[in-house]
Amino acid sequence: MNGQAMTKERIVNMLDELPPEHLYDVQQFLDFLRFKSQKGSEPSAVALGGLLEGYHFSDEEIAQARREMWSRVGRETE
């Protein structure tokens, strides 16, 4: 039996020993590893395609939006 097959067998045995409530965590980790290993998984920019065309925001409106946004930071976890 080669090293890769032994590793897979060991992983399966470890999965069998895990409590069922931890299997979801393993699945999430495997999904992450699969995503990470995909070719071209570099983050890409999203084209807004003129989404805000025709809107004009004053410096004060932008500053107010920033204050509102930053005032919420950290509150979601409380």
Residue pairs with C-beta under 8 A, 6 or more apart in sequence:
1 9
15 23
15 26
18 26
35 41
57 65
